[in-house]
Amino acid sequence: MKRNLAIFFMGMTIATMVLGGCGDKENISKKDGKQSESVEDKKTFTVGFDAEYPPYGYMDENGEYTGFDLELAEAVCELEGWELVKKPINWDSKDMELNSGAIDCIWNGFTMNGREEEYTFSTPYVDNSQVIVVAEKSGMKTLEDLQGKSVGVQAASAALDLLQSEEEGGQKALADTFSALNEFADYNTAFTELQAGALDALAIDVGVANYQIKSRGEGYQILEETLNTEQYAIGFKKGNQELCDVVNADLKKLTEDGTIAKLAEKYEIADMVTLK
C-alpha cells in the first residue's frame, strides 16, 4: 500500500512539473510574440530624437516638441494610422534605446556615413556638411586658423567622430592642432560657451549652425571651408528591414505629394533636402 501511494505521489509530482514547464513555455512564447510585433500590428511609432537639435528636433516656445524630422515623422504616422510617440533621448544612449526596443528608430539629423554596418538605414533625405562656427570678430577664416584654438563639439556626434577619425576623409590631424576639443551634451550649451569666449570655435552640422546663428542674431560666422559632406537618414535597429521599407515607401509618397518640399521650405533647409 505504501509503495502504491509513493508511486501515485511521484506521478503527480512529475505531471505538475510537466504542466508547469508547458505553462512557462507558453508565457515565453507570448512574450516573444509581443517583442516581435509585426508592422501590421503596430499602433504607435516611437521616434528617438535629440530635443536640442534644431531645426530637426527641438522644443518650441509653446513647450511642444517639433522640427523638420518630427513633422515628417508625424506625416508618416498619418499615412499608416499610427500614433507618433516623440521620445527625447540622451544622444550618448541612442544605441541602447534602439536595441532595447524603447524606440523604433533614431530620426533626428542622424548621419549614416560610416555607420552603415551598425543600423538599417532609410533612404537618405538630407545632404549635410560639417562646418566650423566662430565669432565674427575672431579673425579666423580657414581651418588652419584653428591651430592652437579650443573647439567645441557635441558628444557622440558625427562631428566628433570625424575629428577623431584617422581614416580617409577623417580630420584627426586637424583636431590634433587644437589646444582642446571639448565635448558638450548639446549645442545650445556649446553656443553659450562660444558667446562667453570660453570656446574659440564649434564643429557642427550646417543646418543646425544656420538655425542657431539666425536665432541668436549677429556675431557668428561659418567658415567657408567645410570639414566634410555627409547624408542624413533614419536609423532602424540592424535587420529591421520590414519597418524601414514601410517608412521608405511613405517618404516616397510624401515626396510626390509635396509634403517634404513644404516642410523643407518651412524649416529653411530646401537646398539640403535630397528627396525631390
N, C-alpha and C positions, 0 to 999 in steps of 0.2 A: 504493500500500500504506500509506504513512504517513498519507495522507488518510483511508483507511478506518479505521485504528487511532484516529485523532483523533476521528472521528465515534463510534466504539464507546465510547471512554472518556468522551466528552461525554454520551452516552446513559446510561451507568452512573452518572455524577455526578447527572444530573437525577433518575434513578429513586431514588437514595439520598435526595436532598433531599425528594422527594415522600413516600416511605415514612416518613422521619423526621418530616415535618410531620404525617402522619396519626397517628403514634405520639404526638406532642405533644398533638394534639387529643384523642386517646383518654384521655391522662393527665389533661388539663384537665377532660374530661367526667367522669371518675371522681372527681376532686377536688370538682367542683361538686356531683356527686351526693351525696357524703359531707356536704358543707356544708348541703345542702337535705334532710337526713334527715326523712322524714315521721314523723308521730306514731305511726303503726302500727309503725314500725321502732325506736322508742325503747326503750332498755334501762335508761337512767339518767335521772334528773331532778335537775338541779343547781340548788340554791337559793342565791342570794347573800344574805347577811344580815350585820348588824352584831352582832358577838359580844358586845357590851356594851350591849345594849338590852333588859333585862328589863322585863316578863315575856314579851316576844315572841321574843327570841333571846339566849341567853347561855350561859356555861359554868357547870355546876353544881358542887357540892362534890366530885363524883367525876371531874371533868375532862371531862365529856361535854357536848356542845352540846345544849341543849334549849330549851323555851319554847313558848308557845301556837302561834305560827306554824310552828315546826319540827315540832311534834307533829301539827299539822293537815296539813302537807305530807307527813308520813310516812303519814297515813291516806289521802291521795290516792294515794300511790305503791302502797299495799297494794291499792287498788281496781284500779289499772292494771297491776300486776305489774312496776313499775319499782323500781330501786334508788335510794334517796334519797342524793344527794351534798350534804352540808352544806358550803358554802364561805364561810368568813368573809371579808368584803371591807372594804377601806377605803371608808368611805361617800363620800368625795370621788371615788372611782374607779368608782362603781357603773355609770355610763353606759358607760364603756369596757369594763367586764367584760361587760355585757349585749350591747352592739353587736358585740363581738368573738366572741361565742358561747361565752365562757368559762363563762357561767351561762345557765340557761334563763329565769330570772325573778328579780326582786327581791321578796322576800317577808319583810318584817320591819318591821311598823308603818310601811308606806310610804304617805304621804299622796298622794292622787290629785288633790285640788283644785288647780287652776292648772297641772296637768301633763298634762291630757287630750290635748293635741296632741303630746306627746313620747313617749308609751307607748301600748300597747294594754292596757287595764286589765280586770281581772276584775270581777265583781260586788262592790261594796263590802261589807265584812263587819264593820267596827267604826266606830262614831261616836266621834270623839276630840275633845278640846278642848286647845288650847294654854293653859297656865296659868303662873303665876309662883309659885315656891317661895322662901320666905325663912326666916330663923331666927325661931323663936317670940318671941325677946326683941328682935327688930329694931324693933318698934313700927309696922311698915308694915302697912296694912290695905287700901289701894286702889292702883290703878295710878298714880294721881297721886303717891303716896308714893315712886315710883321716880325722881322727878326728882332729878338730881344723884348718882344711885347707879350703881355698877358692876354690870352684868348679864352673866351668862354664858349661852352657848348652844352647841349642837353645830354644828360646821362642816357645811355643805351640808344642813342640816336644814330641815324645814318651818317651824320656829320662826324660824330665821334669815331665810328667805325672807319671812316675814310681817313681821318687824321692819325689813326693807329695802324693803318694797313701798309705793309711793305710790298704788297703785290702790285702788279702793273696797274697804273691809274691811282694807286694809293698816294696819300700825302703825308706819310710819316716823316719823310725827310724834311718837309716844310715844318711840321709840328716840332721837330727836334730843334728848330731855331728859335722857338718861342721861349720866353722866360718862364712861362707857366701855361698849362692847359687845364682850365678849371671846369669841372662838371657841375651842372645845376639840374634840379628836378624839373624845371620848366623855364621857358624863355621869358616869361614875364619878370621873373626874379633876375634873370641874366641881364635883361634890358635895364632894370633898375640899377644894377651894379655898373653897367656901362655908363649910364647917365650920371652916376655919382663919381665916376672916374676911377672906380676900383678895378675896372677892366679896360683894356685898350681896344678890344675887338670881339665880335661874335661870329662864330661859324654856324650858319643857319640855312634852312630851306628858303628859296627866294620868295615863294608865296607867303610864307609866314613873315619874312622880313618886310615885304611890301605892306602887309596889313599892319604890322607893329609900327612902322615908320609913319604910315598915314594916320593911325590913331593917336600917336604921340606928338605929331607935329614936326616942325623943322628941327634940325640939329643932328641928323644922321644921314649917312650916305652908304650906298652899296658899291664896293669896288667893282670895276668893270671886269676884271679878270676873275673867272669863276674857279671853284675848286674841282667841280666835275658836273656832269649831267646824268640824271637818273630818271627812273619811272616809278610812279605810284600805282599800287594795285591793292586789291582786297585780299588779306591773308586768311586762309582757312586752315584748319588742322590738316597736317600732311595726310593725304589719302582721302579726304572728304570731297571727292570729285563730284558726287551727286549734288550736293548743295551748291558747290561752285558753278556747276553747269546751269542750274536754275537761275542763279543771280546773273551770270553772263548773258543768258537769254533775255532777262529783264533789262539789263543795261542796253542791249541792242534795241529793244522796243522803246526805251526812254530816249535813246539817241534819235531814233526815227521820228518820234512824235514831238521832238524839240524840247523836251523837259530838261535834258542835260545842258543844252545851249542856254536856256533861260537861267538856270542856276549858276552857270559859269559867268554869265553877264552880271548877275546879282552880286556875286562874290568877287568880281573883277579878276577872274583867272581864265578868261576866254582864250587868251593866247597860249595857255598852257595845257588846256584840255585836248586830248587826242581823239576822243570819241565824237566824230562829227559826220 
